[in-house]
Amino acid sequence: MDISEVIRSRRTALGLSQAQLAKAAGVSLRQLARYEAGEQQPVLSAAVALADALGISIAQLAGKVSYDLDLSGDWWCA
């Protein structure tokens, strides 16, 4: 998965607008739109800020598949 696809899909999954994500990551709305369109790649500092704002790691932002297990919730045993 390309970084632009990761940003777009994670942003929509979180229910954020481009403006909200841009503000949370400290980048301009125009720049975020370029990242999502695949026109530019974020520099490292912007990538770190985007990953933090999206609640994912840099590796996940770069498109590396994560096999993290979500073990939250109620557990029952018998």
Rosetta constraint file for C-alpha pairs under 8 A:
AtomPair CA 1 CA 5 HARMONIC 6.38 0.50
AtomPair CA 1 CA 6 HARMONIC 6.68 0.50
AtomPair CA 1 CA 62 HARMONIC 7.98 0.50
AtomPair CA 1 CA 63 HARMONIC 4.92 0.50
AtomPair CA 1 CA 64 HARMONIC 7.62 0.50
AtomPair CA 2 CA 6 HARMONIC 6.33 0.50
AtomPair CA 2 CA 62 HARMONIC 6.99 0.50
AtomPair CA 2 CA 63 HARMONIC 5.77 0.50
AtomPair CA 3 CA 7 HARMONIC 6.18 0.50
AtomPair CA 3 CA 35 HARMONIC 7.89 0.50
AtomPair CA 3 CA 36 HARMONIC 7.86 0.50
AtomPair CA 3 CA 38 HARMONIC 7.76 0.50
AtomPair CA 3 CA 41 HARMONIC 7.79 0.50
AtomPair CA 3 CA 61 HARMONIC 5.92 0.50
AtomPair CA 3 CA 62 HARMONIC 5.25 0.50
AtomPair CA 3 CA 63 HARMONIC 5.88 0.50
AtomPair CA 4 CA 8 HARMONIC 6.20 0.50
AtomPair CA 4 CA 35 HARMONIC 5.67 0.50
AtomPair CA 4 CA 36 HARMONIC 4.35 0.50
AtomPair CA 4 CA 37 HARMONIC 6.32 0.50
AtomPair CA 4 CA 38 HARMONIC 5.31 0.50
AtomPair CA 5 CA 9 HARMONIC 5.89 0.50
AtomPair CA 5 CA 36 HARMONIC 6.77 0.50
AtomPair CA 6 CA 10 HARMONIC 5.87 0.50
AtomPair CA 6 CA 60 HARMONIC 7.88 0.50
AtomPair CA 6 CA 61 HARMONIC 6.05 0.50
AtomPair CA 6 CA 62 HARMONIC 7.68 0.50
AtomPair CA 6 CA 63 HARMONIC 6.56 0.50
AtomPair CA 7 CA 11 HARMONIC 5.91 0.50
AtomPair CA 7 CA 35 HARMONIC 7.92 0.50
AtomPair CA 7 CA 36 HARMONIC 6.35 0.50
AtomPair CA 7 CA 54 HARMONIC 7.88 0.50
AtomPair CA 7 CA 61 HARMONIC 7.04 0.50
AtomPair CA 8 CA 12 HARMONIC 6.20 0.50
AtomPair CA 8 CA 36 HARMONIC 5.93 0.50
AtomPair CA 9 CA 13 HARMONIC 6.05 0.50
AtomPair CA 10 CA 14 HARMONIC 6.19 0.50
AtomPair CA 10 CA 54 HARMONIC 6.70 0.50
AtomPair CA 11 CA 15 HARMONIC 6.27 0.50
AtomPair CA 11 CA 16 HARMONIC 5.39 0.50
AtomPair CA 11 CA 17 HARMONIC 7.19 0.50
AtomPair CA 11 CA 18 HARMONIC 7.68 0.50
AtomPair CA 11 CA 21 HARMONIC 7.25 0.50
AtomPair CA 11 CA 54 HARMONIC 6.78 0.50
AtomPair CA 12 CA 16 HARMONIC 5.89 0.50
AtomPair CA 12 CA 17 HARMONIC 7.43 0.50
AtomPair CA 14 CA 54 HARMONIC 7.84 0.50
AtomPair CA 16 CA 20 HARMONIC 5.90 0.50
AtomPair CA 16 CA 21 HARMONIC 6.26 0.50
AtomPair CA 17 CA 21 HARMONIC 6.32 0.50
AtomPair CA 18 CA 22 HARMONIC 5.98 0.50
AtomPair CA 18 CA 29 HARMONIC 6.62 0.50
AtomPair CA 18 CA 32 HARMONIC 7.07 0.50
AtomPair CA 18 CA 33 HARMONIC 7.33 0.50
AtomPair CA 19 CA 23 HARMONIC 6.15 0.50
AtomPair CA 19 CA 29 HARMONIC 5.69 0.50
AtomPair CA 20 CA 24 HARMONIC 6.17 0.50
AtomPair CA 21 CA 25 HARMONIC 6.03 0.50
AtomPair CA 21 CA 50 HARMONIC 7.83 0.50
AtomPair CA 21 CA 53 HARMONIC 6.85 0.50
AtomPair CA 21 CA 54 HARMONIC 7.82 0.50
AtomPair CA 22 CA 26 HARMONIC 5.84 0.50
AtomPair CA 22 CA 27 HARMONIC 5.04 0.50
AtomPair CA 22 CA 28 HARMONIC 5.77 0.50
AtomPair CA 22 CA 29 HARMONIC 5.37 0.50
AtomPair CA 22 CA 32 HARMONIC 6.15 0.50
AtomPair CA 23 CA 27 HARMONIC 6.40 0.50
AtomPair CA 23 CA 28 HARMONIC 7.30 0.50
AtomPair CA 23 CA 29 HARMONIC 7.76 0.50
AtomPair CA 24 CA 53 HARMONIC 5.80 0.50
AtomPair CA 25 CA 46 HARMONIC 7.39 0.50
AtomPair CA 25 CA 49 HARMONIC 4.94 0.50
AtomPair CA 25 CA 50 HARMONIC 5.14 0.50
AtomPair CA 25 CA 52 HARMONIC 7.52 0.50
AtomPair CA 25 CA 53 HARMONIC 5.54 0.50
AtomPair CA 26 CA 46 HARMONIC 7.97 0.50
AtomPair CA 26 CA 49 HARMONIC 7.20 0.50
AtomPair CA 27 CA 31 HARMONIC 6.56 0.50
AtomPair CA 27 CA 32 HARMONIC 6.71 0.50
AtomPair CA 27 CA 46 HARMONIC 7.24 0.50
AtomPair CA 28 CA 32 HARMONIC 6.31 0.50
AtomPair CA 29 CA 33 HARMONIC 6.19 0.50
AtomPair CA 30 CA 34 HARMONIC 6.41 0.50
AtomPair CA 31 CA 35 HARMONIC 6.37 0.50
AtomPair CA 32 CA 36 HARMONIC 6.23 0.50
AtomPair CA 33 CA 37 HARMONIC 6.05 0.50
AtomPair CA 34 CA 38 HARMONIC 6.18 0.50
AtomPair CA 34 CA 39 HARMONIC 5.17 0.50
AtomPair CA 34 CA 40 HARMONIC 5.76 0.50
AtomPair CA 35 CA 39 HARMONIC 6.11 0.50
AtomPair CA 35 CA 40 HARMONIC 5.30 0.50
AtomPair CA 35 CA 41 HARMONIC 5.90 0.50
AtomPair CA 35 CA 42 HARMONIC 6.73 0.50
AtomPair CA 42 CA 46 HARMONIC 5.57 0.50
AtomPair CA 42 CA 47 HARMONIC 5.48 0.50
AtomPair CA 43 CA 47 HARMONIC 6.04 0.50
AtomPair CA 44 CA 48 HARMONIC 6.14 0.50
AtomPair CA 45 CA 49 HARMONIC 6.34 0.50
AtomPair CA 46 CA 50 HARMONIC 6.04 0.50
AtomPair CA 47 CA 51 HARMONIC 6.01 0.50
AtomPair CA 47 CA 58 HARMONIC 7.01 0.50
AtomPair CA 47 CA 61 HARMONIC 7.69 0.50
AtomPair CA 48 CA 52 HARMONIC 6.16 0.50
AtomPair CA 48 CA 58 HARMONIC 6.40 0.50
AtomPair CA 49 CA 53 HARMONIC 6.12 0.50
AtomPair CA 50 CA 54 HARMONIC 6.03 0.50
AtomPair CA 51 CA 55 HARMONIC 5.92 0.50
AtomPair CA 51 CA 56 HARMONIC 5.10 0.50
AtomPair CA 51 CA 57 HARMONIC 5.69 0.50
AtomPair CA 51 CA 58 HARMONIC 5.83 0.50
AtomPair CA 51 CA 61 HARMONIC 6.18 0.50
AtomPair CA 52 CA 56 HARMONIC 6.27 0.50
AtomPair CA 52 CA 57 HARMONIC 7.31 0.50
AtomPair CA 56 CA 60 HARMONIC 6.14 0.50
AtomPair CA 56 CA 61 HARMONIC 6.73 0.50
AtomPair CA 57 CA 61 HARMONIC 6.25 0.50
AtomPair CA 58 CA 62 HARMONIC 6.16 0.50
AtomPair CA 59 CA 63 HARMONIC 6.55 0.50
AtomPair CA 59 CA 64 HARMONIC 5.45 0.50
AtomPair CA 60 CA 64 HARMONIC 5.00 0.50
AtomPair CA 60 CA 65 HARMONIC 6.43 0.50
AtomPair CA 60 CA 66 HARMONIC 6.51 0.50
